[in-house]
Amino acid sequence: PVEIGNRVWYDVNRNGVQDAAEPGINGIVLHLIDKATSTTVGSTTTSNGGQYYFNNSNVPTGLLPLHAYEVR
């Protein structure tokens, strides 16, 4: 199955690179937008050190392979 996700973190040195010592941020609400229709297809909240994933468990219509999505 297709899955989109990773980690939201605080970029302490503001270099745009996720460094090992930079902490993840819990409690951030993220929305997955279908770029073809500009509609929200799923939402999730970061936890466990800023981790998040979009997959069939939180995207009711499922994720399409080779499809354009945006995380906001």
PQR file of N, CA, C, O and H, with PARSE charges and radii, in Angstrom:
ATOM      1  N   PRO A   1       0.816  -1.218   0.000 -0.5600 1.5000
ATOM      2  CA  PRO A   1       0.000   0.000   0.000  0.2800 2.0000
ATOM      3  C   PRO A   1       0.850   1.268   0.000  0.5500 1.7000
ATOM      4  O   PRO A   1       1.993   1.268   0.457 -0.5500 1.4000
ATOM      5  N   VAL A   2       0.285   2.321  -0.508 -0.4000 1.5000
ATOM      6  CA  VAL A   2       0.957   3.620  -0.563 -0.0000 2.0000
ATOM      7  C   VAL A   2       0.843   4.283   0.808  0.5500 1.7000
ATOM      8  O   VAL A   2      -0.188   4.190   1.473 -0.5500 1.4000
ATOM      9  H   VAL A   2      -0.644   2.321  -0.880  0.4000 1.0000
ATOM     10  N   GLU A   3       1.933   4.961   1.223 -0.4000 1.5000
ATOM     11  CA  GLU A   3       1.937   5.683   2.495 -0.0000 2.0000
ATOM     12  C   GLU A   3       2.744   6.962   2.317  0.5500 1.7000
ATOM     13  O   GLU A   3       3.781   6.969   1.655 -0.5500 1.4000
ATOM     14  H   GLU A   3       2.772   5.037   0.683  0.4000 1.0000
ATOM     15  N   ILE A   4       2.254   8.046   2.918 -0.4000 1.5000
ATOM     16  CA  ILE A   4       2.943   9.333   2.890 -0.0000 2.0000
ATOM     17  C   ILE A   4       3.183   9.728   4.336  0.5500 1.7000
ATOM     18  O   ILE A   4       2.278   9.619   5.163 -0.5500 1.4000
ATOM     19  H   ILE A   4       1.411   8.040   3.457  0.4000 1.0000
ATOM     20  N   GLY A   5       4.389  10.185   4.654 -0.4000 1.5000
ATOM     21  CA  GLY A   5       4.628  10.643   6.012 -0.0000 2.0000
ATOM     22  C   GLY A   5       6.092  10.784   6.338  0.5500 1.7000
ATOM     23  O   GLY A   5       6.970  10.506   5.521 -0.5500 1.4000
ATOM     24  H   GLY A   5       5.124  10.274   3.982  0.4000 1.0000
ATOM     25  N   ASN A   6       6.332  11.226   7.565 -0.4000 1.5000
ATOM     26  CA  ASN A   6       7.672  11.363   8.097 -0.0000 2.0000
ATOM     27  C   ASN A   6       7.590  12.017   9.456  0.5500 1.7000
ATOM     28  O   ASN A   6       7.001  11.459  10.382 -0.5500 1.4000
ATOM     29  H   ASN A   6       5.619  11.452   8.229  0.4000 1.0000
ATOM     30  N   ARG A   7       8.178  13.198   9.585 -0.4000 1.5000
ATOM     31  CA  ARG A   7       8.338  13.808  10.898 -0.0000 2.0000
ATOM     32  C   ARG A   7       8.292  15.328  10.785  0.5500 1.7000
ATOM     33  O   ARG A   7       8.859  15.918   9.866 -0.5500 1.4000
ATOM     34  H   ARG A   7       8.657  13.651   8.833  0.4000 1.0000
ATOM     35  N   VAL A   8       7.604  15.945  11.743 -0.4000 1.5000
ATOM     36  CA  VAL A   8       7.626  17.406  11.889 -0.0000 2.0000
ATOM     37  C   VAL A   8       8.594  17.700  13.020  0.5500 1.7000
ATOM     38  O   VAL A   8       8.468  17.143  14.110 -0.5500 1.4000
ATOM     39  H   VAL A   8       7.144  15.465  12.490  0.4000 1.0000
ATOM     40  N   TRP A   9       9.554  18.570  12.767 -0.4000 1.5000
ATOM     41  CA  TRP A   9      10.567  18.860  13.771 -0.0000 2.0000
ATOM     42  C   TRP A   9      10.835  20.353  13.863  0.5500 1.7000
ATOM     43  O   TRP A   9      10.513  21.121  12.956 -0.5500 1.4000
ATOM     44  H   TRP A   9       9.656  19.023  11.882  0.4000 1.0000
ATOM     45  N   TYR A  10      11.441  20.750  14.997 -0.4000 1.5000
ATOM     46  CA  TYR A  10      11.846  22.133  15.203 -0.0000 2.0000
ATOM     47  C   TYR A  10      13.251  22.297  14.655  0.5500 1.7000
ATOM     48  O   TYR A  10      14.194  21.687  15.159 -0.5500 1.4000
ATOM     49  H   TYR A  10      11.702  20.127  15.734  0.4000 1.0000
ATOM     50  N   ASP A  11      13.393  23.116  13.628 -0.4000 1.5000
ATOM     51  CA  ASP A  11      14.673  23.344  12.961 -0.0000 2.0000
ATOM     52  C   ASP A  11      15.458  24.397  13.750  0.5500 1.7000
ATOM     53  O   ASP A  11      15.422  25.584  13.425 -0.5500 1.4000
ATOM     54  H   ASP A  11      12.627  23.611  13.219  0.4000 1.0000
ATOM     55  N   VAL A  12      16.162  23.948  14.784 -0.4000 1.5000
ATOM     56  CA  VAL A  12      16.850  24.838  15.725 -0.0000 2.0000
ATOM     57  C   VAL A  12      17.772  25.819  15.011  0.5500 1.7000
ATOM     58  O   VAL A  12      17.759  27.010  15.321 -0.5500 1.4000
ATOM     59  H   VAL A  12      16.191  22.984  15.048  0.4000 1.0000
ATOM     60  N   ASN A  13      18.569  25.341  14.064 -0.4000 1.5000
ATOM     61  CA  ASN A  13      19.534  26.216  13.388 -0.0000 2.0000
ATOM     62  C   ASN A  13      19.005  26.795  12.072  0.5500 1.7000
ATOM     63  O   ASN A  13      19.735  27.469  11.345 -0.5500 1.4000
ATOM     64  H   ASN A  13      18.579  24.374  13.812  0.4000 1.0000
ATOM     65  N   ARG A  14      17.740  26.529  11.779 -0.4000 1.5000
ATOM     66  CA  ARG A  14      17.055  27.110  10.610 -0.0000 2.0000
ATOM     67  C   ARG A  14      17.795  26.902   9.290  0.5500 1.7000
ATOM     68  O   ARG A  14      17.862  27.804   8.455 -0.5500 1.4000
ATOM     69  H   ARG A  14      17.147  25.982  12.370  0.4000 1.0000
ATOM     70  N   ASN A  15      18.348  25.702   9.113 -0.4000 1.5000
ATOM     71  CA  ASN A  15      19.052  25.423   7.863 -0.0000 2.0000
ATOM     72  C   ASN A  15      18.236  24.556   6.907  0.5500 1.7000
ATOM     73  O   ASN A  15      18.704  24.232   5.816 -0.5500 1.4000
ATOM     74  H   ASN A  15      18.294  24.969   9.792  0.4000 1.0000
ATOM     75  N   GLY A  16      17.014  24.175   7.309 -0.4000 1.5000
ATOM     76  CA  GLY A  16      16.150  23.377   6.446 -0.0000 2.0000
ATOM     77  C   GLY A  16      16.506  21.909   6.400  0.5500 1.7000
ATOM     78  O   GLY A  16      15.912  21.150   5.635 -0.5500 1.4000
ATOM     79  H   GLY A  16      16.634  24.438   8.196  0.4000 1.0000
ATOM     80  N   VAL A  17      17.477  21.496   7.218 -0.4000 1.5000
ATOM     81  CA  VAL A  17      17.928  20.104   7.264 -0.0000 2.0000
ATOM     82  C   VAL A  17      17.588  19.536   8.639  0.5500 1.7000
ATOM     83  O   VAL A  17      17.847  20.170   9.662 -0.5500 1.4000
ATOM     84  H   VAL A  17      17.959  22.113   7.840  0.4000 1.0000
ATOM     85  N   GLN A  18      17.011  18.344   8.654 -0.4000 1.5000
ATOM     86  CA  GLN A  18      16.661  17.693   9.917 -0.0000 2.0000
ATOM     87  C   GLN A  18      17.921  17.079  10.521  0.5500 1.7000
ATOM     88  O   GLN A  18      18.392  16.037  10.065 -0.5500 1.4000
ATOM     89  H   GLN A  18      16.801  17.829   7.823  0.4000 1.0000
ATOM     90  N   ASP A  19      18.461  17.724  11.544 -0.4000 1.5000
ATOM     91  CA  ASP A  19      19.659  17.243  12.227 -0.0000 2.0000
ATOM     92  C   ASP A  19      19.268  16.319  13.379  0.5500 1.7000
ATOM     93  O   ASP A  19      18.154  16.401  13.895 -0.5500 1.4000
ATOM     94  H   ASP A  19      18.078  18.571  11.915  0.4000 1.0000
ATOM     95  N   ALA A  20      20.168  15.458  13.772 -0.4000 1.5000
ATOM     96  CA  ALA A  20      19.889  14.420  14.774 -0.0000 2.0000
ATOM     97  C   ALA A  20      19.384  14.975  16.102  0.5500 1.7000
ATOM     98  O   ALA A  20      18.524  14.354  16.727 -0.5500 1.4000
ATOM     99  H   ALA A  20      21.074  15.391  13.353  0.4000 1.0000
ATOM    100  N   ALA A  21      19.879  16.100  16.544 -0.4000 1.5000
ATOM    101  CA  ALA A  21      19.513  16.622  17.864 -0.0000 2.0000
ATOM    102  C   ALA A  21      18.251  17.491  17.840  0.5500 1.7000
ATOM    103  O   ALA A  21      17.797  17.929  18.897 -0.5500 1.4000
ATOM    104  H   ALA A  21      20.577  16.605  16.036  0.4000 1.0000
ATOM    105  N   GLU A  22      17.680  17.747  16.673 -0.4000 1.5000
ATOM    106  CA  GLU A  22      16.516  18.624  16.602 -0.0000 2.0000
ATOM    107  C   GLU A  22      15.251  17.851  16.980  0.5500 1.7000
ATOM    108  O   GLU A  22      14.990  16.777  16.437 -0.5500 1.4000
ATOM    109  H   GLU A  22      18.049  17.391  15.815  0.4000 1.0000
ATOM    110  N   PRO A  23      14.467  18.400  17.914 -0.5600 1.5000
ATOM    111  CA  PRO A  23      13.331  17.664  18.462  0.2800 2.0000
ATOM    112  C   PRO A  23      12.116  17.637  17.539  0.5500 1.7000
ATOM    113  O   PRO A  23      11.847  18.594  16.813 -0.5500 1.4000
ATOM    114  N   GLY A  24      11.389  16.519  17.582 -0.4000 1.5000
ATOM    115  CA  GLY A  24      10.113  16.419  16.890 -0.0000 2.0000
ATOM    116  C   GLY A  24       9.054  17.194  17.657  0.5500 1.7000
ATOM    117  O   GLY A  24       9.203  17.454  18.851 -0.5500 1.4000
ATOM    118  H   GLY A  24      11.608  15.742  18.172  0.4000 1.0000
ATOM    119  N   ILE A  25       7.985  17.558  16.963 -0.4000 1.5000
ATOM    120  CA  ILE A  25       6.919  18.346  17.577 -0.0000 2.0000
ATOM    121  C   ILE A  25       5.620  17.538  17.544  0.5500 1.7000
ATOM    122  O   ILE A  25       5.111  17.210  16.472 -0.5500 1.4000
ATOM    123  H   ILE A  25       7.865  17.346  15.993  0.4000 1.0000
ATOM    124  N   ASN A  26       5.097  17.225  18.715 -0.4000 1.5000
ATOM    125  CA  ASN A  26       3.830  16.509  18.828 -0.0000 2.0000
ATOM    126  C   ASN A  26       2.657  17.485  18.799  0.5500 1.7000
ATOM    127  O   ASN A  26       2.809  18.659  19.135 -0.5500 1.4000
ATOM    128  H   ASN A  26       5.510  17.492  19.586  0.4000 1.0000
ATOM    129  N   GLY A  27       1.495  16.992  18.399 -0.4000 1.5000
ATOM    130  CA  GLY A  27       0.267  17.776  18.465 -0.0000 2.0000
ATOM    131  C   GLY A  27       0.002  18.688  17.280  0.5500 1.7000
ATOM    132  O   GLY A  27      -0.906  19.517  17.338 -0.5500 1.4000
ATOM    133  H   GLY A  27       1.373  16.038  18.126  0.4000 1.0000
ATOM    134  N   ILE A  28       0.770  18.558  16.211 -0.4000 1.5000
ATOM    135  CA  ILE A  28       0.536  19.369  15.016 -0.0000 2.0000
ATOM    136  C   ILE A  28      -0.493  18.658  14.136  0.5500 1.7000
ATOM    137  O   ILE A  28      -0.308  17.492  13.786 -0.5500 1.4000
ATOM    138  H   ILE A  28       1.508  17.885  16.164  0.4000 1.0000
ATOM    139  N   VAL A  29      -1.575  19.353  13.777 -0.4000 1.5000
ATOM    140  CA  VAL A  29      -2.594  18.773  12.903 -0.0000 2.0000
ATOM    141  C   VAL A  29      -2.174  19.012  11.453  0.5500 1.7000
ATOM    142  O   VAL A  29      -1.892  20.140  11.050 -0.5500 1.4000
ATOM    143  H   VAL A  29      -1.725  20.300  14.061  0.4000 1.0000
ATOM    144  N   LEU A  30      -2.138  17.939  10.688 -0.4000 1.5000
ATOM    145  CA  LEU A  30      -1.755  18.010   9.279 -0.0000 2.0000
ATOM    146  C   LEU A  30      -2.910  17.551   8.403  0.5500 1.7000
ATOM    147  O   LEU A  30      -3.673  16.660   8.776 -0.5500 1.4000
ATOM    148  H   LEU A  30      -2.366  17.022  11.015  0.4000 1.0000
ATOM    149  N   HIS A  31      -3.027  18.164   7.245 -0.4000 1.5000
ATOM    150  CA  HIS A  31      -4.070  17.810   6.281 -0.0000 2.0000
ATOM    151  C   HIS A  31      -3.400  17.367   4.985  0.5500 1.7000
ATOM    152  O   HIS A  31      -2.408  17.954   4.552 -0.5500 1.4000
ATOM    153  H   HIS A  31      -2.407  18.887   6.942  0.4000 1.0000
ATOM    154  N   LEU A  32      -3.950  16.337   4.380 -0.4000 1.5000
ATOM    155  CA  LEU A  32      -3.467  15.868   3.085 -0.0000 2.0000
ATOM    156  C   LEU A  32      -4.422  16.381   2.019  0.5500 1.7000
ATOM    157  O   LEU A  32      -5.620  16.099   2.048 -0.5500 1.4000
ATOM    158  H   LEU A  32      -4.756  15.860   4.731  0.4000 1.0000
ATOM    159  N   ILE A  33      -3.870  17.142   1.076 -0.4000 1.5000
ATOM    160  CA  ILE A  33      -4.657  17.779   0.028 -0.0000 2.0000
ATOM    161  C   ILE A  33      -4.419  17.062  -1.298  0.5500 1.7000
ATOM    162  O   ILE A  33      -3.276  16.812  -1.679 -0.5500 1.4000
ATOM    163  H   ILE A  33      -2.897  17.371   1.052  0.4000 1.0000
ATOM    164  N   ASP A  34      -5.500  16.736  -1.994 -0.4000 1.5000
ATOM    165  CA  ASP A  34      -5.415  16.193  -3.354 -0.0000 2.0000
ATOM    166  C   ASP A  34      -5.184  17.384  -4.274  0.5500 1.7000
ATOM    167  O   ASP A  34      -6.055  18.246  -4.392 -0.5500 1.4000
ATOM    168  H   ASP A  34      -6.429  16.940  -1.685  0.4000 1.0000
ATOM    169  N   LYS A  35      -4.050  17.447  -4.913 -0.4000 1.5000
ATOM    170  CA  LYS A  35      -3.702  18.621  -5.722 -0.0000 2.0000
ATOM    171  C   LYS A  35      -4.568  18.748  -6.965  0.5500 1.7000
ATOM    172  O   LYS A  35      -4.724  19.853  -7.485 -0.5500 1.4000
ATOM    173  H   LYS A  35      -3.342  16.747  -4.816  0.4000 1.0000
ATOM    174  N   ALA A  36      -5.133  17.660  -7.454 -0.4000 1.5000
ATOM    175  CA  ALA A  36      -5.974  17.719  -8.649 -0.0000 2.0000
ATOM    176  C   ALA A  36      -7.311  18.397  -8.367  0.5500 1.7000
ATOM    177  O   ALA A  36      -7.872  19.066  -9.235 -0.5500 1.4000
ATOM    178  H   ALA A  36      -5.007  16.762  -7.031  0.4000 1.0000
ATOM    179  N   THR A  37      -7.823  18.216  -7.131 -0.4000 1.5000
ATOM    180  CA  THR A  37      -9.141  18.762  -6.798 -0.0000 2.0000
ATOM    181  C   THR A  37      -9.102  19.840  -5.723  0.5500 1.7000
ATOM    182  O   THR A  37     -10.121  20.472  -5.442 -0.5500 1.4000
ATOM    183  H   THR A  37      -7.367  17.673  -6.426  0.4000 1.0000
ATOM    184  N   SER A  38      -7.931  20.056  -5.118 -0.4000 1.5000
ATOM    185  CA  SER A  38      -7.738  21.020  -4.027 -0.0000 2.0000
ATOM    186  C   SER A  38      -8.622  20.704  -2.816  0.5500 1.7000
ATOM    187  O   SER A  38      -9.014  21.612  -2.083 -0.5500 1.4000
ATOM    188  H   SER A  38      -7.104  19.542  -5.346  0.4000 1.0000
ATOM    189  N   THR A  39      -8.933  19.435  -2.607 -0.4000 1.5000
ATOM    190  CA  THR A  39      -9.748  19.041  -1.469 -0.0000 2.0000
ATOM    191  C   THR A  39      -8.917  18.274  -0.452  0.5500 1.7000
ATOM    192  O   THR A  39      -7.933  17.619  -0.794 -0.5500 1.4000
ATOM    193  H   THR A  39      -8.615  18.698  -3.202  0.4000 1.0000
ATOM    194  N   THR A  40      -9.335  18.371   0.808 -0.4000 1.5000
ATOM    195  CA  THR A  40      -8.693  17.618   1.873 -0.0000 2.0000
ATOM    196  C   THR A  40      -9.197  16.183   1.818  0.5500 1.7000
ATOM    197  O   THR A  40     -10.403  15.942   1.844 -0.5500 1.4000
ATOM    198  H   THR A  40     -10.135  18.903   1.085  0.4000 1.0000
ATOM    199  N   VAL A  41      -8.263  15.223   1.742 -0.4000 1.5000
ATOM    200  CA  VAL A  41      -8.648  13.813   1.668 -0.0000 2.0000
ATOM    201  C   VAL A  41      -8.339  13.066   2.965  0.5500 1.7000
ATOM    202  O   VAL A  41      -8.776  11.929   3.143 -0.5500 1.4000
ATOM    203  H   VAL A  41      -7.282  15.419   1.721  0.4000 1.0000
ATOM    204  N   GLY A  42      -7.587  13.699   3.875 -0.4000 1.5000
ATOM    205  CA  GLY A  42      -7.270  13.071   5.150 -0.0000 2.0000
ATOM    206  C   GLY A  42      -6.629  14.054   6.107  0.5500 1.7000
ATOM    207  O   GLY A  42      -6.098  15.087   5.699 -0.5500 1.4000
ATOM    208  H   GLY A  42      -7.232  14.623   3.731  0.4000 1.0000
ATOM    209  N   SER A  43      -6.688  13.714   7.395 -0.4000 1.5000
ATOM    210  CA  SER A  43      -6.062  14.526   8.436 -0.0000 2.0000
ATOM    211  C   SER A  43      -5.439  13.602   9.469  0.5500 1.7000
ATOM    212  O   SER A  43      -5.899  12.480   9.676 -0.5500 1.4000
ATOM    213  H   SER A  43      -7.119  12.875   7.726  0.4000 1.0000
ATOM    214  N   THR A  44      -4.378  14.093  10.118 -0.4000 1.5000
ATOM    215  CA  THR A  44      -3.737  13.346  11.194 -0.0000 2.0000
ATOM    216  C   THR A  44      -3.032  14.333  12.109  0.5500 1.7000
ATOM    217  O   THR A  44      -2.856  15.500  11.757 -0.5500 1.4000
ATOM    218  H   THR A  44      -4.004  15.006   9.949  0.4000 1.0000
ATOM    219  N   THR A  45      -2.629  13.865  13.281 -0.4000 1.5000
ATOM    220  CA  THR A  45      -1.924  14.691  14.257 -0.0000 2.0000
ATOM    221  C   THR A  45      -0.596  14.034  14.589  0.5500 1.7000
ATOM    222  O   THR A  45      -0.535  12.821  14.789 -0.5500 1.4000
ATOM    223  H   THR A  45      -2.772  12.917  13.567  0.4000 1.0000
ATOM    224  N   THR A  46       0.470  14.824  14.648 -0.4000 1.5000
ATOM    225  CA  THR A  46       1.793  14.272  14.952 -0.0000 2.0000
ATOM    226  C   THR A  46       1.845  13.756  16.386  0.5500 1.7000
ATOM    227  O   THR A  46       1.198  14.296  17.283 -0.5500 1.4000
ATOM    228  H   THR A  46       0.421  15.810  14.484  0.4000 1.0000
ATOM    229  N   SER A  47       2.632  12.693  16.581 -0.4000 1.5000
ATOM    230  CA  SER A  47       2.835  12.110  17.906 -0.0000 2.0000
ATOM    231  C   SER A  47       4.152  11.347  17.892  0.5500 1.7000
ATOM    232  O   SER A  47       4.814  11.265  16.858 -0.5500 1.4000
ATOM    233  H   SER A  47       3.158  12.253  15.852  0.4000 1.0000
ATOM    234  N   ASN A  48       4.532  10.790  19.034 -0.4000 1.5000
ATOM    235  CA  ASN A  48       5.769   9.992  19.124 -0.0000 2.0000
ATOM    236  C   ASN A  48       6.983  10.724  18.559  0.5500 1.7000
ATOM    237  O   ASN A  48       7.727  10.171  17.749 -0.5500 1.4000
ATOM    238  H   ASN A  48       3.994  10.857  19.874  0.4000 1.0000
ATOM    239  N   GLY A  49       7.177  11.959  18.986 -0.4000 1.5000
ATOM    240  CA  GLY A  49       8.326  12.731  18.509 -0.0000 2.0000
ATOM    241  C   GLY A  49       8.120  13.351  17.143  0.5500 1.7000
ATOM    242  O   GLY A  49       9.071  13.488  16.372 -0.5500 1.4000
ATOM    243  H   GLY A  49       6.572  12.408  19.643  0.4000 1.0000
ATOM    244  N   GLY A  50       6.888  13.729  16.834 -0.4000 1.5000
ATOM    245  CA  GLY A  50       6.600  14.422  15.579 -0.0000 2.0000
ATOM    246  C   GLY A  50       6.265  13.529  14.406  0.5500 1.7000
ATOM    247  O   GLY A  50       6.149  14.015  13.281 -0.5500 1.4000
ATOM    248  H   GLY A  50       6.116  13.618  17.459  0.4000 1.0000
ATOM    249  N   GLN A  51       6.104  12.229  14.636 -0.4000 1.5000
ATOM    250  CA  GLN A  51       5.821  11.289  13.545 -0.0000 2.0000
ATOM    251  C   GLN A  51       4.387  11.456  13.028  0.5500 1.7000
ATOM    252  O   GLN A  51       3.461  11.733  13.789 -0.5500 1.4000
ATOM    253  H   GLN A  51       6.198  11.834  15.550  0.4000 1.0000
ATOM    254  N   TYR A  52       4.236  11.281  11.716 -0.4000 1.5000
ATOM    255  CA  TYR A  52       2.901  11.268  11.108 -0.0000 2.0000
ATOM    256  C   TYR A  52       2.938  10.418   9.849  0.5500 1.7000
ATOM    257  O   TYR A  52       3.976  10.282   9.202 -0.5500 1.4000
ATOM    258  H   TYR A  52       4.988  11.056  11.097  0.4000 1.0000
ATOM    259  N   TYR A  53       1.784   9.850   9.516 -0.4000 1.5000
ATOM    260  CA  TYR A  53       1.648   9.063   8.295 -0.0000 2.0000
ATOM    261  C   TYR A  53       0.233   9.189   7.766  0.5500 1.7000
ATOM    262  O   TYR A  53      -0.726   9.237   8.537 -0.5500 1.4000
ATOM    263  H   TYR A  53       0.941   9.961  10.042  0.4000 1.0000
ATOM    264  N   PHE A  54       0.106   9.241   6.459 -0.4000 1.5000
ATOM    265  CA  PHE A  54      -1.184   9.138   5.790 -0.0000 2.0000
ATOM    266  C   PHE A  54      -1.186   7.807   5.057  0.5500 1.7000
ATOM    267  O   PHE A  54      -0.262   7.495   4.306 -0.5500 1.4000
ATOM    268  H   PHE A  54       0.885   9.202   5.832  0.4000 1.0000
ATOM    269  N   ASN A  55      -2.238   7.027   5.286 -0.4000 1.5000
ATOM    270  CA  ASN A  55      -2.372   5.722   4.629 -0.0000 2.0000
ATOM    271  C   ASN A  55      -3.857   5.359   4.610  0.5500 1.7000
ATOM    272  O   ASN A  55      -4.707   6.214   4.856 -0.5500 1.4000
ATOM    273  H   ASN A  55      -2.988   7.280   5.896  0.4000 1.0000
ATOM    274  N   ASN A  56      -4.167   4.114   4.323 -0.4000 1.5000
ATOM    275  CA  ASN A  56      -5.566   3.704   4.223 -0.0000 2.0000
ATOM    276  C   ASN A  56      -6.322   3.814   5.540  0.5500 1.7000
ATOM    277  O   ASN A  56      -7.553   3.797   5.540 -0.5500 1.4000
ATOM    278  H   ASN A  56      -3.476   3.419   4.123  0.4000 1.0000
ATOM    279  N   SER A  57      -5.611   3.927   6.670 -0.4000 1.5000
ATOM    280  CA  SER A  57      -6.302   4.035   7.957 -0.0000 2.0000
ATOM    281  C   SER A  57      -6.857   5.436   8.230  0.5500 1.7000
ATOM    282  O   SER A  57      -7.788   5.585   9.022 -0.5500 1.4000
ATOM    283  H   SER A  57      -4.611   3.940   6.670  0.4000 1.0000
ATOM    284  N   ASN A  58      -6.294   6.471   7.578 -0.4000 1.5000
ATOM    285  CA  ASN A  58      -6.791   7.829   7.829 -0.0000 2.0000
ATOM    286  C   ASN A  58      -7.094   8.618   6.550  0.5500 1.7000
ATOM    287  O   ASN A  58      -7.348   9.822   6.606 -0.5500 1.4000
ATOM    288  H   ASN A  58      -5.538   6.350   6.934  0.4000 1.0000
ATOM    289  N   VAL A  59      -7.067   7.942   5.408 -0.4000 1.5000
ATOM    290  CA  VAL A  59      -7.497   8.535   4.141 -0.0000 2.0000
ATOM    291  C   VAL A  59      -8.620   7.638   3.613  0.5500 1.7000
ATOM    292  O   VAL A  59      -8.353   6.629   2.962 -0.5500 1.4000
ATOM    293  H   VAL A  59      -6.861   6.964   5.363  0.4000 1.0000
ATOM    294  N   PRO A  60      -9.870   8.004   3.893 -0.5600 1.5000
ATOM    295  CA  PRO A  60     -10.995   7.126   3.567  0.2800 2.0000
ATOM    296  C   PRO A  60     -11.052   6.661   2.111  0.5500 1.7000
ATOM    297  O   PRO A  60     -11.484   5.540   1.842 -0.5500 1.4000
ATOM    298  N   THR A  61     -10.626   7.499   1.175 -0.4000 1.5000
ATOM    299  CA  THR A  61     -10.670   7.123  -0.237 -0.0000 2.0000
ATOM    300  C   THR A  61      -9.432   6.347  -0.663  0.5500 1.7000
ATOM    301  O   THR A  61      -9.358   5.872  -1.796 -0.5500 1.4000
ATOM    302  H   THR A  61     -10.275   8.409   1.394  0.4000 1.0000
ATOM    303  N   GLY A  62      -8.450   6.213   0.242 -0.4000 1.5000
ATOM    304  CA  GLY A  62      -7.190   5.547  -0.092 -0.0000 2.0000
ATOM    305  C   GLY A  62      -6.266   6.485  -0.846  0.5500 1.7000
ATOM    306  O   GLY A  62      -6.696   7.507  -1.380 -0.5500 1.4000
ATOM    307  H   GLY A  62      -8.511   6.599   1.163  0.4000 1.0000
ATOM    308  N   LEU A  63      -4.998   6.126  -0.881 -0.4000 1.5000
ATOM    309  CA  LEU A  63      -4.006   6.921  -1.601 -0.0000 2.0000
ATOM    310  C   LEU A  63      -3.760   6.303  -2.975  0.5500 1.7000
ATOM    311  O   LEU A  63      -3.677   5.084  -3.123 -0.5500 1.4000
ATOM    312  H   LEU A  63      -4.649   5.295  -0.447  0.4000 1.0000
ATOM    313  N   LEU A  64      -3.646   7.170  -3.966 -0.4000 1.5000
ATOM    314  CA  LEU A  64      -3.395   6.709  -5.326 -0.0000 2.0000
ATOM    315  C   LEU A  64      -1.902   6.738  -5.627  0.5500 1.7000
ATOM    316  O   LEU A  64      -1.243   7.731  -5.316 -0.5500 1.4000
ATOM    317  H   LEU A  64      -3.713   8.160  -3.846  0.4000 1.0000
ATOM    318  N   PRO A  65      -1.350   5.696  -6.215 -0.5600 1.5000
ATOM    319  CA  PRO A  65       0.053   5.738  -6.608  0.2800 2.0000
ATOM    320  C   PRO A  65       0.264   6.770  -7.721  0.5500 1.7000
ATOM    321  O   PRO A  65      -0.617   6.983  -8.555 -0.5500 1.4000
ATOM    322  N   LEU A  66       1.432   7.402  -7.725 -0.4000 1.5000
ATOM    323  CA  LEU A  66       1.804   8.389  -8.745 -0.0000 2.0000
ATOM    324  C   LEU A  66       0.807   9.533  -8.854  0.5500 1.7000
ATOM    325  O   LEU A  66       0.567  10.049  -9.945 -0.5500 1.4000
ATOM    326  H   LEU A  66       2.147   7.229  -7.049  0.4000 1.0000
ATOM    327  N   HIS A  67       0.225   9.932  -7.722 -0.4000 1.5000
ATOM    328  CA  HIS A  67      -0.749  11.013  -7.683 -0.0000 2.0000
ATOM    329  C   HIS A  67      -0.152  12.168  -6.874  0.5500 1.7000
ATOM    330  O   HIS A  67       0.614  11.936  -5.938 -0.5500 1.4000
ATOM    331  H   HIS A  67       0.420   9.513  -6.836  0.4000 1.0000
ATOM    332  N   ALA A  68      -0.494  13.400  -7.225 -0.4000 1.5000
ATOM    333  CA  ALA A  68       0.050  14.581  -6.545 -0.0000 2.0000
ATOM    334  C   ALA A  68      -0.779  14.934  -5.316  0.5500 1.7000
ATOM    335  O   ALA A  68      -1.978  15.195  -5.411 -0.5500 1.4000
ATOM    336  H   ALA A  68      -1.116  13.588  -7.985  0.4000 1.0000
ATOM    337  N   TYR A  69      -0.110  14.936  -4.152 -0.4000 1.5000
ATOM    338  CA  TYR A  69      -0.707  15.332  -2.877 -0.0000 2.0000
ATOM    339  C   TYR A  69       0.167  16.407  -2.249  0.5500 1.7000
ATOM    340  O   TYR A  69       1.347  16.535  -2.575 -0.5500 1.4000
ATOM    341  H   TYR A  69       0.864  14.723  -4.076  0.4000 1.0000
ATOM    342  N   GLU A  70      -0.419  17.168  -1.355 -0.4000 1.5000
ATOM    343  CA  GLU A  70       0.322  18.179  -0.604 -0.0000 2.0000
ATOM    344  C   GLU A  70      -0.022  18.028   0.870  0.5500 1.7000
ATOM    345  O   GLU A  70      -1.188  17.858   1.228 -0.5500 1.4000
ATOM    346  H   GLU A  70      -1.378  17.064  -1.090  0.4000 1.0000
ATOM    347  N   VAL A  71       0.991  18.091   1.721 -0.4000 1.5000
ATOM    348  CA  VAL A  71       0.780  18.047   3.174 -0.0000 2.0000
ATOM    349  C   VAL A  71       0.813  19.478   3.677  0.5500 1.7000
ATOM    350  O   VAL A  71       1.768  20.212   3.425 -0.5500 1.4000
ATOM    351  H   VAL A  71       1.937  18.229   1.431  0.4000 1.0000
ATOM    352  N   ARG A  72      -0.232  19.868   4.386 -0.4000 1.5000
ATOM    353  CA  ARG A  72      -0.305  21.233   4.961 -0.0000 2.0000
ATOM    354  C   ARG A  72      -0.520  21.128   6.454  0.5500 1.7000
ATOM    355  O   ARG A  72      -0.612  22.147   7.138 -0.5500 1.4000
ATOM    356  H   ARG A  72      -1.008  19.271   4.591  0.4000 1.0000
TER
END
